[in-house]
Amino acid sequence: MMRTVIFYKTSEGKCPIKDFLDSLDGKVAQKIVWVLNLLEDLDSVPSLYFKKLTDTSGIWECRIKYGSNIYRIFCFMFKNNVVLTHGFIKKTQKTPQNEIKKAEKYKDDFIKRSDLNE
């Protein structure tokens, strides 16, 4: 089963994940692209890189460690797609609730609008 990674866009055409990736150093962005390729290429992605968040409505996180920083990209599954919503640099043990809420809001928006497009 092949998955396709796609970038979520808001109804205004903003693309939070692209903005995040554009803000990063080239080497970090390269490693993130490498991890995203795993999502497309592997049936079973190691949880080191890709993990479902508990107590969410189907939100997953891509986990990238580079140097002393930890990067997180939120996403969700839709049909055979991995839809990337946004990313942040993780500073604490716990994933901030506001970041999870944002991912859930983006997911709801995406699904609502994709239903309109079918």
C-alpha positions as a Markdown table, in Angstrom:
| # | Residue | x | y | z |
|---|---|---|---|---|
| 1 | Met | 0.0 | 0.0 | 0.0 |
| 2 | Met | 1.5 | 3.2 | -1.1 |
| 3 | Arg | 0.8 | 6.4 | 0.8 |
| 4 | Thr | 1.1 | 9.9 | -0.7 |
| 5 | Val | 2.3 | 12.8 | 1.4 |
| 6 | Ile | 0.3 | 16.0 | 0.8 |
| 7 | Phe | 0.4 | 19.4 | 2.3 |
| 8 | Tyr | -2.7 | 20.8 | 4.0 |
| 9 | Lys | -3.8 | 24.3 | 2.8 |
| 10 | Thr | -6.3 | 26.6 | 4.6 |
| 11 | Ser | -9.3 | 27.8 | 2.7 |
| 12 | Glu | -7.4 | 31.1 | 2.2 |
| 13 | Gly | -4.6 | 29.1 | 0.5 |
| 14 | Lys | -2.1 | 29.3 | 3.3 |
| 15 | Cys | 0.2 | 26.3 | 3.7 |
| 16 | Pro | 1.4 | 26.1 | 7.4 |
| 17 | Ile | 3.7 | 23.1 | 6.8 |
| 18 | Lys | 5.4 | 24.8 | 3.8 |
| 19 | Asp | 6.0 | 27.9 | 5.9 |
| 20 | Phe | 7.5 | 25.8 | 8.6 |
| 21 | Leu | 9.8 | 23.9 | 6.2 |
| 22 | Asp | 10.8 | 27.1 | 4.5 |
| 23 | Ser | 11.9 | 28.5 | 7.9 |
| 24 | Leu | 14.4 | 25.6 | 8.6 |
| 25 | Asp | 18.0 | 25.2 | 7.8 |
| 26 | Gly | 18.8 | 23.3 | 4.7 |
| 27 | Lys | 20.2 | 20.2 | 6.4 |
| 28 | Val | 17.2 | 19.9 | 8.8 |
| 29 | Ala | 14.8 | 20.2 | 5.8 |
| 30 | Gln | 16.8 | 17.5 | 4.0 |
| 31 | Lys | 16.4 | 15.1 | 7.0 |
| 32 | Ile | 12.7 | 15.9 | 7.2 |
| 33 | Val | 12.2 | 15.2 | 3.5 |
| 34 | Trp | 14.0 | 11.9 | 4.1 |
| 35 | Val | 11.6 | 11.0 | 6.9 |
| 36 | Leu | 8.6 | 12.0 | 4.7 |
| 37 | Asn | 9.9 | 9.7 | 2.0 |
| 38 | Leu | 9.8 | 6.8 | 4.5 |
| 39 | Leu | 6.1 | 7.6 | 5.0 |
| 40 | Glu | 5.5 | 7.1 | 1.3 |
| 41 | Asp | 7.9 | 4.2 | 0.8 |
| 42 | Leu | 7.4 | 1.9 | 3.8 |
| 43 | Asp | 4.3 | 0.0 | 4.7 |
| 44 | Ser | 5.4 | 0.0 | 8.4 |
| 45 | Val | 7.2 | 3.2 | 9.5 |
| 46 | Pro | 9.3 | 2.8 | 12.7 |
| 47 | Ser | 7.7 | 4.6 | 15.6 |
| 48 | Leu | 10.9 | 6.5 | 16.1 |
| 49 | Tyr | 9.8 | 8.5 | 13.1 |
| 50 | Phe | 6.1 | 8.2 | 13.0 |
| 51 | Lys | 3.6 | 7.7 | 15.8 |
| 52 | Lys | -0.1 | 8.1 | 16.5 |
| 53 | Leu | -0.8 | 10.5 | 19.3 |
| 54 | Thr | -3.0 | 9.1 | 22.1 |
| 55 | Asp | -6.2 | 11.0 | 23.1 |
| 56 | Thr | -6.5 | 12.7 | 19.7 |
| 57 | Ser | -8.9 | 12.3 | 16.8 |
| 58 | Gly | -6.5 | 10.4 | 14.6 |
| 59 | Ile | -3.5 | 12.9 | 14.8 |
| 60 | Trp | -0.1 | 11.4 | 14.0 |
| 61 | Glu | 3.3 | 13.0 | 14.4 |
| 62 | Cys | 6.4 | 12.7 | 12.3 |
| 63 | Arg | 9.4 | 12.8 | 14.6 |
| 64 | Ile | 12.7 | 14.2 | 13.4 |
| 65 | Lys | 15.7 | 14.7 | 15.6 |
| 66 | Tyr | 18.5 | 16.8 | 14.2 |
| 67 | Gly | 21.4 | 17.9 | 16.4 |
| 68 | Ser | 20.0 | 18.9 | 19.8 |
| 69 | Asn | 16.6 | 19.8 | 18.3 |
| 70 | Ile | 13.5 | 17.8 | 18.0 |
| 71 | Tyr | 11.1 | 18.6 | 15.2 |
| 72 | Arg | 7.5 | 17.5 | 15.1 |
| 73 | Ile | 5.2 | 17.6 | 12.1 |
| 74 | Phe | 1.5 | 16.8 | 12.7 |
| 75 | Cys | -0.5 | 14.9 | 10.2 |
| 76 | Phe | -3.5 | 12.7 | 9.7 |
| 77 | Met | -4.5 | 9.9 | 7.3 |
| 78 | Phe | -7.1 | 10.5 | 4.7 |
| 79 | Lys | -7.8 | 7.8 | 2.1 |
| 80 | Asn | -4.2 | 6.8 | 1.0 |
| 81 | Asn | -2.7 | 10.1 | 1.9 |
| 82 | Val | -0.7 | 11.4 | 4.8 |
| 83 | Val | -1.9 | 15.0 | 5.1 |
| 84 | Leu | 0.8 | 17.2 | 6.8 |
| 85 | Thr | -0.8 | 20.1 | 8.8 |
| 86 | His | 2.0 | 22.0 | 10.5 |
| 87 | Gly | 5.3 | 21.6 | 12.4 |
| 88 | Phe | 7.1 | 23.0 | 15.3 |
| 89 | Ile | 10.3 | 22.6 | 17.3 |
| 90 | Lys | 9.7 | 20.6 | 20.4 |
| 91 | Lys | 11.1 | 22.2 | 23.5 |
| 92 | Thr | 9.5 | 20.2 | 26.3 |
| 93 | Gln | 8.8 | 16.5 | 27.1 |
| 94 | Lys | 5.1 | 16.9 | 26.5 |
| 95 | Thr | 3.6 | 17.8 | 23.2 |
| 96 | Pro | 1.8 | 21.2 | 23.6 |
| 97 | Gln | -2.0 | 20.8 | 23.7 |
| 98 | Asn | -2.4 | 23.9 | 21.5 |
| 99 | Glu | -0.4 | 22.3 | 18.7 |
| 100 | Ile | -2.6 | 19.2 | 18.9 |
| 101 | Lys | -5.7 | 21.3 | 18.8 |
| 102 | Lys | -4.4 | 23.2 | 15.8 |
| 103 | Ala | -3.8 | 19.9 | 14.0 |
| 104 | Glu | -7.3 | 18.7 | 14.8 |
| 105 | Lys | -8.8 | 21.9 | 13.6 |
| 106 | Tyr | -6.9 | 21.7 | 10.3 |
| 107 | Lys | -8.0 | 18.0 | 10.0 |
| 108 | Asp | -11.7 | 18.9 | 10.5 |
| 109 | Asp | -11.4 | 21.7 | 8.0 |
| 110 | Phe | -9.6 | 19.5 | 5.4 |
| 111 | Ile | -12.2 | 16.7 | 5.7 |
| 112 | Lys | -15.1 | 19.1 | 5.5 |
| 113 | Arg | -13.8 | 20.8 | 2.4 |
| 114 | Ser | -12.7 | 17.6 | 0.7 |
| 115 | Asp | -16.3 | 16.3 | 1.2 |
| 116 | Leu | -17.5 | 19.3 | -0.7 |
| 117 | Asn | -15.1 | 18.5 | -3.5 |
| 118 | Glu | -16.3 | 15.0 | -4.1 |
